[in-house]
Amino acid sequence: MRYLKLGQHGDDVRALQNKLKTFVPEIQVDGRSGPKTERAVRVA
């Protein structure tokens, strides 16, 4: 498991975003960790 930080981008972020779609369907899977991804992590 890797630790991800706000502002990171790449395949690891994309994989996380795909998993988060289960909890937050409106999240964009763009491979960039921004405020929307951070909020989705908190919801999940």
N, CA, C and O atoms as CSV, one atom per row, in Angstrom:
chain,resi,resn,atom,element,x,y,z
A,1,MET,N,N,0.841,-1.176,0.000
A,1,MET,CA,C,0.000,0.000,0.000
A,1,MET,C,C,0.888,1.242,0.000
A,1,MET,O,O,1.879,1.313,0.727
A,2,ARG,N,N,0.525,2.195,-0.808
A,2,ARG,CA,C,1.264,3.451,-0.870
A,2,ARG,C,C,0.460,4.551,-0.200
A,2,ARG,O,O,-0.770,4.518,-0.165
A,3,TYR,N,N,1.180,5.516,0.325
A,3,TYR,CA,C,0.543,6.699,0.890
A,3,TYR,C,C,0.446,7.746,-0.205
A,3,TYR,O,O,1.410,7.987,-0.932
A,4,LEU,N,N,-0.713,8.362,-0.321
A,4,LEU,CA,C,-0.926,9.399,-1.319
A,4,LEU,C,C,-1.167,10.722,-0.610
A,4,LEU,O,O,-1.758,10.768,0.469
A,5,LYS,N,N,-0.698,11.795,-1.235
A,5,LYS,CA,C,-0.866,13.135,-0.674
A,5,LYS,C,C,-1.632,14.001,-1.658
A,5,LYS,O,O,-1.663,13.731,-2.858
A,6,LEU,N,N,-2.240,15.033,-1.131
A,6,LEU,CA,C,-2.925,16.014,-1.950
A,6,LEU,C,C,-1.941,16.585,-2.957
A,6,LEU,O,O,-0.826,16.959,-2.595
A,7,GLY,N,N,-2.343,16.653,-4.206
A,7,GLY,CA,C,-1.494,17.207,-5.254
A,7,GLY,C,C,-0.758,16.157,-6.067
A,7,GLY,O,O,-0.179,16.471,-7.107
A,8,GLN,N,N,-0.775,14.910,-5.601
A,8,GLN,CA,C,-0.108,13.864,-6.368
A,8,GLN,C,C,-0.941,13.514,-7.593
A,8,GLN,O,O,-2.127,13.836,-7.668
A,9,HIS,N,N,-0.307,12.855,-8.542
A,9,HIS,CA,C,-1.024,12.401,-9.725
A,9,HIS,C,C,-0.378,11.115,-10.229
A,9,HIS,O,O,0.770,10.804,-9.912
A,10,GLY,N,N,-1.145,10.384,-11.016
A,10,GLY,CA,C,-0.618,9.156,-11.595
A,10,GLY,C,C,-1.564,7.975,-11.438
A,10,GLY,O,O,-2.721,8.123,-11.044
A,11,ASP,N,N,-1.038,6.804,-11.757
A,11,ASP,CA,C,-1.848,5.587,-11.764
A,11,ASP,C,C,-2.355,5.201,-10.380
A,11,ASP,O,O,-3.465,4.683,-10.257
A,12,ASP,N,N,-1.568,5.441,-9.341
A,12,ASP,CA,C,-2.017,5.112,-7.985
A,12,ASP,C,C,-3.231,5.955,-7.596
A,12,ASP,O,O,-4.168,5.451,-6.977
A,13,VAL,N,N,-3.211,7.219,-7.955
A,13,VAL,CA,C,-4.347,8.106,-7.657
A,13,VAL,C,C,-5.559,7.657,-8.467
A,13,VAL,O,O,-6.677,7.629,-7.953
A,14,ARG,N,N,-5.339,7.313,-9.714
A,14,ARG,CA,C,-6.431,6.852,-10.575
A,14,ARG,C,C,-7.085,5.584,-9.985
A,14,ARG,O,O,-8.311,5.464,-9.979
A,15,ALA,N,N,-6.276,4.657,-9.497
A,15,ALA,CA,C,-6.801,3.429,-8.892
A,15,ALA,C,C,-7.636,3.754,-7.651
A,15,ALA,O,O,-8.706,3.179,-7.449
A,16,LEU,N,N,-7.146,4.670,-6.829
A,16,LEU,CA,C,-7.899,5.092,-5.642
A,16,LEU,C,C,-9.229,5.713,-6.051
A,16,LEU,O,O,-10.268,5.391,-5.474
A,17,GLN,N,N,-9.203,6.593,-7.034
A,17,GLN,CA,C,-10.419,7.262,-7.474
A,17,GLN,C,C,-11.440,6.255,-8.005
A,17,GLN,O,O,-12.639,6.409,-7.771
A,18,ASN,N,N,-10.979,5.237,-8.711
A,18,ASN,CA,C,-11.892,4.199,-9.197
A,18,ASN,C,C,-12.574,3.487,-8.037
A,18,ASN,O,O,-13.767,3.193,-8.108
A,19,LYS,N,N,-11.837,3.212,-6.980
A,19,LYS,CA,C,-12.422,2.562,-5.804
A,19,LYS,C,C,-13.375,3.501,-5.070
A,19,LYS,O,O,-14.398,3.065,-4.542
A,20,LEU,N,N,-13.043,4.780,-5.039
A,20,LEU,CA,C,-13.889,5.757,-4.347
A,20,LEU,C,C,-15.232,5.956,-5.042
A,20,LEU,O,O,-16.198,6.376,-4.405
A,21,LYS,N,N,-15.307,5.660,-6.334
A,21,LYS,CA,C,-16.559,5.827,-7.081
A,21,LYS,C,C,-17.691,4.999,-6.475
A,21,LYS,O,O,-18.862,5.327,-6.665
A,22,THR,N,N,-17.360,3.942,-5.757
A,22,THR,CA,C,-18.376,3.136,-5.079
A,22,THR,C,C,-19.119,3.978,-4.043
A,22,THR,O,O,-20.330,3.835,-3.872
A,23,PHE,N,N,-18.399,4.841,-3.367
A,23,PHE,CA,C,-18.966,5.657,-2.296
A,23,PHE,C,C,-19.398,7.040,-2.774
A,23,PHE,O,O,-20.364,7.609,-2.264
A,24,VAL,N,N,-18.678,7.572,-3.751
A,24,VAL,CA,C,-18.938,8.924,-4.259
A,24,VAL,C,C,-18.962,8.851,-5.792
A,24,VAL,O,O,-17.963,9.152,-6.446
A,25,PRO,N,N,-20.109,8.450,-6.363
A,25,PRO,CA,C,-20.178,8.206,-7.809
A,25,PRO,C,C,-19.824,9.410,-8.685
A,25,PRO,O,O,-19.410,9.235,-9.830
A,26,GLU,N,N,-19.979,10.614,-8.167
A,26,GLU,CA,C,-19.726,11.796,-8.996
A,26,GLU,C,C,-18.249,12.180,-9.093
A,26,GLU,O,O,-17.907,13.120,-9.812
A,27,ILE,N,N,-17.372,11.473,-8.385
A,27,ILE,CA,C,-15.948,11.820,-8.438
A,27,ILE,C,C,-15.391,11.546,-9.840
A,27,ILE,O,O,-15.734,10.546,-10.470
A,28,GLN,N,N,-14.543,12.432,-10.306
A,28,GLN,CA,C,-13.886,12.254,-11.603
A,28,GLN,C,C,-12.653,11.392,-11.431
A,28,GLN,O,O,-11.881,11.569,-10.489
A,29,VAL,N,N,-12.474,10.456,-12.350
A,29,VAL,CA,C,-11.271,9.627,-12.349
A,29,VAL,C,C,-10.321,10.257,-13.359
A,29,VAL,O,O,-10.358,9.948,-14.550
A,30,ASP,N,N,-9.466,11.150,-12.856
A,30,ASP,CA,C,-8.543,11.871,-13.733
A,30,ASP,C,C,-7.083,11.660,-13.347
A,30,ASP,O,O,-6.183,12.170,-14.014
A,31,GLY,N,N,-6.847,10.912,-12.275
A,31,GLY,CA,C,-5.475,10.632,-11.862
A,31,GLY,C,C,-4.801,11.762,-11.108
A,31,GLY,O,O,-3.594,11.714,-10.868
A,32,ARG,N,N,-5.567,12.781,-10.730
A,32,ARG,CA,C,-5.012,13.901,-9.974
A,32,ARG,C,C,-5.703,13.993,-8.620
A,32,ARG,O,O,-6.932,14.007,-8.537
A,33,SER,N,N,-4.911,14.054,-7.577
A,33,SER,CA,C,-5.446,14.124,-6.220
A,33,SER,C,C,-5.636,15.580,-5.825
A,33,SER,O,O,-4.679,16.301,-5.544
A,34,GLY,N,N,-6.891,15.987,-5.812
A,34,GLY,CA,C,-7.210,17.359,-5.447
A,34,GLY,C,C,-8.234,17.380,-4.324
A,34,GLY,O,O,-8.458,16.362,-3.668
A,35,PRO,N,N,-8.853,18.522,-4.100
A,35,PRO,CA,C,-9.813,18.664,-3.005
A,35,PRO,C,C,-11.002,17.706,-3.103
A,35,PRO,O,O,-11.487,17.223,-2.080
A,36,LYS,N,N,-11.476,17.426,-4.315
A,36,LYS,CA,C,-12.618,16.516,-4.467
A,36,LYS,C,C,-12.231,15.093,-4.089
A,36,LYS,O,O,-13.022,14.376,-3.477
A,37,THR,N,N,-11.031,14.685,-4.446
A,37,THR,CA,C,-10.559,13.355,-4.064
A,37,THR,C,C,-10.397,13.284,-2.552
A,37,THR,O,O,-10.750,12.280,-1.933
A,38,GLU,N,N,-9.868,14.336,-1.964
A,38,GLU,CA,C,-9.688,14.362,-0.512
A,38,GLU,C,C,-11.036,14.245,0.204
A,38,GLU,O,O,-11.158,13.499,1.176
A,39,ARG,N,N,-12.045,14.977,-0.271
A,39,ARG,CA,C,-13.376,14.899,0.338
A,39,ARG,C,C,-13.963,13.496,0.185
A,39,ARG,O,O,-14.593,12.979,1.108
A,40,ALA,N,N,-13.756,12.886,-0.974
A,40,ALA,CA,C,-14.271,11.532,-1.204
A,40,ALA,C,C,-13.630,10.531,-0.250
A,40,ALA,O,O,-14.299,9.611,0.221
A,41,VAL,N,N,-12.353,10.698,0.037
A,41,VAL,CA,C,-11.669,9.812,0.989
A,41,VAL,C,C,-12.301,9.964,2.366
A,41,VAL,O,O,-12.491,8.976,3.074
A,42,ARG,N,N,-12.620,11.171,2.741
A,42,ARG,CA,C,-13.226,11.405,4.059
A,42,ARG,C,C,-14.627,10.793,4.145
A,42,ARG,O,O,-15.024,10.295,5.198
A,43,VAL,N,N,-15.371,10.831,3.046
A,43,VAL,CA,C,-16.713,10.249,3.014
A,43,VAL,C,C,-16.633,8.729,3.112
A,43,VAL,O,O,-17.420,8.095,3.814
A,44,ALA,N,N,-15.675,8.161,2.398
A,44,ALA,CA,C,-15.539,6.694,2.361
A,44,ALA,C,C,-15.036,6.220,3.693
A,44,ALA,O,O,-14.848,5.020,3.890
